[in-house]
């Protein structure tokens, strides 16, 4: 007997910031002006992590009706939630739902770490606990999500095959610097985006009853690395992105199979960097990894360099080929068809209503002015 209850909607709703809270955060950032163009990037891997927290997920997948359609609807409505916020404020907005392709067979980062992202692939491709979820995602969700978004204006589903999906916001953002870029995810490595011009990362961490959202350097340092300083001295130090990346050597990163370096705590990273500054081995603008490594003990330099290379977005961008960039750009397809979307909403999504007005409002407003 199938049940119609949507057990998974909460996994999407917890990623929807209240407009009053989001408005306050955006105001605090002071980065928007009238007429700005906006890219919103929503990390689908965060959604997968949330789905995997559902108790007895395999049983619920088997016992529920139209699970795949519900996941697609919830994904599109998550995009609609953020699109509506910016469009209602008069800003042209694109929304990108992105992830690392689970069918990747060889990652570029494997030359630095042969197990790079193997935890991610094994969890979602082979773990029997998530077999029903995997089958539904592969059979229904990904293909239909890709197909349907082609007909929704300025909403896209983008995957990166054989390189880390965390590069997608950078590839798209750098292709048109006129856009301001807002990233919604639970990937701590992506917090470095906040140190690039015109980017901000809203880091979502699961709390007891709600997500905790961090979007400033001081908040990242306190909540990810447990570094607290009332005078903000750490935040000033780690405004240098190269310095910031060193911190990940002290905590590792499970989903990328990056082990933490023994005895290299975040506090010790602070100590080594400050010593380097005081001894004029570094400046606050030093970016060279080779120079940075000189202030750390010799026995951990190779390991730290490997860790940095695996997560450094600018370095990884230089490793990409034109074919890699084309792979991403070629997925940005606009074939808006309001009649087809309306029909889909009334049939396929009858039991899982789409926020169709919010998804199409921007283009419908443009057409009404013609």
Order of alpha helices (4+ residues) and beta strands (2+ residues): alpha-alpha-beta-alpha-alpha-alpha-beta-alpha-alpha-alpha-beta-alpha-beta-beta-beta-alpha-alpha-alpha-alpha-alpha-alpha-alpha-alpha-alpha-alpha
